Every structure is written in structure tokens, then in C-alpha cells.
Amino acid sequence: MNKEQKHLLMSILIGLTSVIYFFLVYKGYKNQNLDLSKFDQYENILIKKGIGIHYGSKGKQSNVFFISIKGLEEDLGIYRISKEYDDLLEKVTIGDNVKVYYKKSSNNEGVNIDLIQVEKDGKVLISKDEYEEKESFLIYIGLIAGFGTLIGACIYYNKGSVFKTRKNYFY
């Protein structure tokens, strides 16, 4: 393989990494305007609430807000980057009959952070809006990174290096 072919292949590979980022955009977009009827639902008495641990990929642990509902095998929760959960703790009361919408988790350890919405007597206590906003963050990350890698691939293809123009200033 000659130098030109390697250069073209590298440009294509850099451009293809944008596919990963555009997949994040798709995933975030898919989780907008959720239809609650498409999620698992459960209704019973709230028996526990608090701050628990969610085990993420590669053993990463995060503090999350969680609730336990009588008869439901998993704890459901919400993760926030800010780690501020006081408002959620005030919204739910132990002993209340609540209805939850959530995605079942295949991971049996820790808290399932795919709690979509919590209702009590038809009134929304924790809205699906927070879950949708969290997912919309993926859209912004994906768009910025996706277009950034595409632009980087074009610059690399045309100039041989993304940073070639900067190097000239130092010599």
C-alpha cells in the first residue's frame, strides 16, 4: 500500500468515526416525546426512597436517587450529573400508592436508572421531561462530535494533517 492509499484510507476511517457520534444523535432523538404506553408500568405502595448506587460500565459507581415499590423486584432511580436529589426526595412519600413507568433492566446489581415517570392519583410527581432532557444531551454531543470528525477528515484529506497549518507557525 503506497502513501496516497494510506492517506485516503486514514481520511475515510476518521470520517467513519462520525457514524458513532451520529448514532448518539439518533438514540437521543428516539428518546424524545416518549409514549408512556410503550414502557413497563407498575403500581403499588412506595416502601423506600433515598440515595443509592448505580453500577455503570467498567465498574463505575454513581450516586442516584431511587425508590422501592412493594412487589417490584428492582429499585428504580434517576441519575443527575449535578448529584442534587433533594427536590426528588421531597416529591415522593413512603406509603403512597404510586404508578411508575420504566424500562426493565437486565443488570440485577444496583439501581435501574431508567425511571421515566412517577404518578400518584393521576398527578405527575416526577415527569418524563427530565428523562427526555437527559437523552437530548446525546443529541448535542453527537452533533458537535460528528460534524467535528467529518470536518477533521476533510482537512486531513486535503492537507495531510489536521494540525499542519499550526506547525508552520512554530518553525
C-alpha positions as CSV (number, residue, x, y, z in Angstrom):
1,M,0.0,0.0,0.0
2,N,1.5,3.3,-1.0
3,K,1.5,6.6,0.9
4,E,-1.5,8.0,-1.1
5,Q,-3.6,5.0,-0.4
6,K,-2.8,5.1,3.3
7,H,-3.7,8.8,3.4
8,L,-7.0,8.1,1.7
9,L,-7.8,5.1,4.0
10,M,-6.9,7.2,7.1
11,S,-9.2,10.0,5.9
12,I,-12.1,7.6,5.4
13,L,-11.5,6.0,8.8
14,I,-11.5,9.4,10.5
15,G,-14.8,10.2,8.7
16,L,-16.4,6.9,9.6
17,T,-15.9,7.6,13.3
18,S,-18.6,10.3,12.9
19,V,-21.0,7.4,12.4
20,I,-20.7,6.6,16.1
21,Y,-21.5,10.2,17.0
22,F,-24.5,10.3,14.7
23,F,-25.7,7.1,16.3
24,L,-25.8,9.1,19.6
25,V,-27.9,11.7,17.8
26,Y,-30.3,9.0,16.7
27,K,-30.5,7.5,20.1
28,G,-31.2,10.8,21.8
29,Y,-33.8,11.8,19.2
30,K,-35.5,8.5,19.5
31,N,-36.0,9.2,23.3
32,Q,-37.8,12.5,22.7
33,N,-41.6,12.8,23.1
34,L,-41.9,9.4,24.8
35,D,-45.1,7.5,24.6
36,L,-45.6,6.1,28.2
37,S,-47.8,3.3,27.0
38,K,-44.8,1.7,25.4
39,F,-43.0,1.3,28.7
40,D,-43.3,-1.1,31.6
41,Q,-45.8,0.1,34.2
42,Y,-46.2,-0.9,37.8
43,E,-48.5,0.4,40.6
44,N,-48.2,-0.3,44.3
45,I,-47.1,1.2,47.6
46,L,-43.8,3.1,47.9
47,I,-41.8,1.3,50.6
48,K,-38.4,3.0,50.4
49,K,-36.7,6.1,48.9
50,G,-33.2,7.6,49.1
51,I,-29.8,7.9,47.5
52,G,-28.4,4.6,46.2
53,I,-25.7,3.3,43.9
54,H,-25.9,2.6,40.2
55,Y,-23.2,0.4,38.8
56,G,-22.3,1.5,35.3
57,S,-19.9,0.2,32.7
58,K,-16.4,-0.8,33.7
59,G,-17.4,-0.9,37.4
60,K,-18.1,2.8,37.7
61,Q,-20.4,3.7,40.6
62,S,-22.7,6.7,40.8
63,N,-24.9,8.0,43.5
64,V,-28.5,8.2,42.3
65,F,-32.0,8.9,43.6
66,F,-34.0,5.7,44.0
67,I,-37.4,4.4,45.0
68,S,-38.5,0.9,46.0
69,I,-42.1,-0.3,45.3
70,K,-43.7,-3.2,47.1
71,G,-43.7,-6.3,44.8
72,L,-41.3,-4.8,42.2
73,E,-38.0,-6.8,42.0
74,E,-35.8,-3.8,41.2
75,D,-35.2,-0.4,42.6
76,L,-35.9,2.4,40.1
77,G,-33.9,5.7,40.0
78,I,-32.8,8.8,38.4
79,Y,-29.2,9.9,37.7
80,R,-28.2,13.6,37.6
81,I,-24.8,14.9,36.8
82,S,-25.3,17.6,39.5
83,K,-26.0,15.0,42.2
84,E,-28.8,17.2,43.5
85,Y,-31.7,15.0,44.5
86,D,-33.4,16.9,47.4
87,D,-36.3,18.0,45.3
88,L,-37.0,14.4,44.2
89,L,-36.8,13.2,47.8
90,E,-39.4,15.8,48.8
91,K,-41.8,14.8,45.9
92,V,-42.4,11.2,47.0
93,T,-43.6,9.9,50.3
94,I,-43.2,6.5,51.8
95,G,-46.6,4.8,52.0
96,D,-48.1,6.5,48.9
97,N,-49.6,4.4,46.2
98,V,-47.6,5.3,43.1
99,K,-47.6,4.3,39.5
100,V,-44.2,4.2,37.7
101,Y,-43.2,4.0,34.1
102,Y,-39.8,2.5,33.4
103,K,-37.5,0.4,31.2
104,K,-36.7,-3.0,32.7
105,S,-33.0,-3.6,33.3
106,S,-31.0,-6.7,32.6
107,N,-28.5,-5.7,35.2
108,N,-29.6,-7.0,38.6
109,E,-27.0,-5.1,40.6
110,G,-27.7,-1.6,41.9
111,V,-30.4,0.8,40.8
112,N,-32.1,0.8,37.4
113,I,-31.8,4.5,36.3
114,D,-34.4,4.1,33.5
115,L,-37.2,5.5,35.6
116,I,-39.3,7.5,33.2
117,Q,-42.2,8.9,35.2
118,V,-43.8,8.7,38.7
119,E,-47.5,9.4,39.3
120,K,-49.8,9.5,42.4
121,D,-53.6,9.5,41.9
122,G,-53.2,10.6,38.3
123,K,-50.9,13.5,39.3
124,V,-47.4,13.5,37.9
125,L,-44.8,13.7,40.7
126,I,-41.7,13.1,38.6
127,S,-42.2,14.0,34.9
128,K,-40.8,12.2,31.9
129,D,-39.5,15.6,30.8
130,E,-36.3,15.1,32.9
131,Y,-35.6,11.8,31.2
132,E,-36.2,13.3,27.8
133,E,-33.8,16.2,28.6
134,K,-31.1,13.8,29.8
135,E,-31.4,11.9,26.5
136,S,-31.4,15.2,24.4
137,F,-27.9,15.8,25.8
138,L,-26.8,12.9,23.5
139,I,-28.1,14.9,20.5
140,Y,-25.9,17.9,21.2
141,I,-22.8,15.8,21.9
142,G,-23.4,13.7,18.8
143,L,-23.9,16.6,16.5
144,I,-20.8,18.5,17.7
145,A,-18.5,15.5,17.7
146,G,-20.0,14.1,14.5
147,F,-19.5,17.2,12.4
148,G,-16.2,17.8,14.1
149,T,-14.8,14.5,12.9
150,L,-16.2,15.0,9.4
151,I,-14.5,18.4,9.2
152,G,-11.3,16.8,10.6
153,A,-11.4,14.1,8.0
154,C,-11.8,16.6,5.2
155,I,-8.9,18.7,6.5
156,Y,-6.8,15.6,6.8
157,Y,-7.6,14.5,3.3
158,N,-6.9,17.9,1.8
159,K,-3.9,19.0,3.8
160,G,-2.3,15.7,5.0
161,S,-2.7,16.7,8.7
162,V,-5.4,18.4,10.8
163,F,-2.7,20.5,12.5
164,K,-0.3,21.1,9.6
165,T,-1.1,24.9,9.4
166,R,-0.4,25.3,13.1
167,K,3.0,23.5,12.8
168,N,4.1,26.1,10.3
169,Y,3.9,28.9,12.8
170,F,6.4,27.1,15.2
171,Y,9.2,26.6,12.6
